[in-house]
Amino acid sequence: MGLVGRIRTALCNALLTEWSRDASEAQTRAAGQFVSNQLSRLSGYLKRPMALVTLVFDTTALFRFGRRFHNLPPDKQRRHIAAWRNGKLGVQRDLIKVHESLVVFAFESAASANPRQGAASAPAPKRQKYVVIGSGPGGSVMAALLAEAGRDVLLIEEGPFLPLDSCQPFSLDEMVQKYRNGGLTVAMGKPKIAYVEGRCVGGGSEINSGLYHRTPPEILQQWRKDFGIYQMSDAELLPYFEANERDLHVTTMPGPAPLISRKLQEGADRLGWKCQEVPRWFDYDGTTDAAGSPLGLRRSMTRSFIPRALAAGCKIQSDTRIQAIVRRGECWTLQGRARGATFEMDADSVVLSCGAIHTPNLLLASGFSTNIGRTLQCHPTIKLAAEFDEEINTEIPGVGVHQVKQFSPDYSFGCSISSQAYLALSLQDHRISREELQKHRLNMGVYYSMIVGSGRGTVGRIPHFADPVVGYRLTDDDLRKLSDSLGQLGLLLLEAGAIRLFPSIVGSPVVHSKDDLSQIPQWLNRSSANLMTIHLFSSCPMGENRDRCAADSFGKVHGAPDLYICDASLLPTAPGVNPQGSIMAVARRNAMKILGTL
């Protein structure tokens, strides 16, 4: 183990001892190994800076205590950690937060056996008719419909082919198996915005909660007007929404939603606000949890469109990364790596479905640049944990199905995963002890406010690094909107019976009353806000306005024959709702265009 490894081990041991004095040697060793493994999956351009900051953290202890951090006794290690946790520089706070979050999450999560691999098809021939790169909702719909129409299709996925039940949803195992970079992905800016992406067959559908929305009609109207998109009205998209909803079994719960979710409805009812149960792509078999709420199984892509594609003759090649596409004569040459070896293959038509980050990254690596990667948008999201005077949580919690839309499209509220591990993460800013969490966790839930911001991001490349650099500029108006929305969410939860609120704001006190909520604008700033997002889009917008758009109304890249985009990067702006319903409707519509049946 090198010096950086020894420092990380010492830091993780000290942080875990702070969190739990009862941690066994085996638990401490396992948590430290998890942190080391996760940090090894950081994007290449972040590994060296992280290692350098780690060395600085270790060395600066010399000036305070006369010895490097990893050689200090426990009490002085705790003092050095506290100094960095409250340091003036963002990199100081970030180093401690990253390690602490990973250690706590690892300790509160149980790992399981190695996952079962899905059945990949035989190696593909050198020349393909259609190659779809990326197997998330856009790519899977496109591949299935092309294959069912009799076309020869190869579906390429960078990640592994794993069944949906290879791991417990929202677990440590899922993070390791199915998240890009182990979940350690971030849009740089002030503040930084953490985001997550699926990296497995099925993409984001394998790791999300399956909440389903149609694109709001007013958003479609805006897209048609501002970007010149043809055949994109609510009526024109309706058949594609309906077809996907039938195929995915989109439905509301056939019984009472979990109480943790219904708290949003209770608060909204008392305030006279609009709240709805959001349908999901789920199968229900009549089983319920201990509280009587229906249990179900997501109809993710590996349980819906991927099997359809395979049955229709589509081939799947997983664990394969395409690094560039080059036009040679009448076809495209794909250059990539699979299982450690480089290769090339030719394709008559290529569909890019790598997501809002990696579709522009691949296009930039291939020499495309017009309107690519410069207009990334997301739904900036801030969370808080709420404690009630009754049990609202369960031993194996799911994701809430209610969303409050009173302030849509500016912002909306929902309920997030609230397992003990995720509650522990949400409470890190408030230094809640593990003993207190265990005592109150069944009375607690994690809730979020998601805004439609005016900020923009970029997807760029650094020579010799495979992963892109993602940046995002949060505007002052976005910060105000986050502050306002968090205050309104707090008001709603207090109306629903919450007795304590724990905002995800560094240094903020616990909220006990409505009067406290007025202080949120003073607490929330660019240095204190802990933001995240799970919705990314708009990095290669579609439309006929060539001054703004990378692809035409049906996803064909402007000026590139037989090259298409079919994922969230096409959506011109933030839709204000969970985007997968929009992505899949556009994918089905665009597949019909490619097939000549539209």
Secondary structure, DSSP 8 states (H G I E B T S, - for coil): --HHHHHHHHHHHHHHHHH-TT--HHHHHHHHHHHHHHHTTS-HHHHHHHHHHHHHHHHHHHHHHSS-GGGS-HHHHHHHHHHHHT-SSHHHHHHHHHHHHHHHHHHHS---S------------SEEEEEEE--SHHHHHHHHHHHHTT--EEEE-SS----GGGS-TTSHHHHHHHBGGGG-EEEBSSS-EEE--B-STTGGGGTS--B-----HHHHHHHHHHH--SS-SHHHHHHHHHHHHHHHTEE--SS---HHHHHHHHHHHHHT--EEE--EEEEEEEEE-TTS-EEEEE--GGGTHHHHHHHTT-EEE-SEEEEEEEEETTEEEEEEEETTEEEEEEEEEEEE-SHHHHHHHHHHHTT--TT-SS-BEE--EEEEEEEESS----SS-----EEE-TTTTTEEEEE----HHHHHHHTGGGT--HHHHHHHGGGEEEEEEEE--S-EEEEE--TT-SS-EEEEE--HHHHHHHHHHHHHHHHHHHHTTEEEEEESBTT---B-SHHHHTTHHHH-STTTB-EEES-EE-SS-BSS-TTT-SB-TTSBBTT-TTEEE-SGGG-SS--SS-THHHHHHHHHHHHHHHHT--
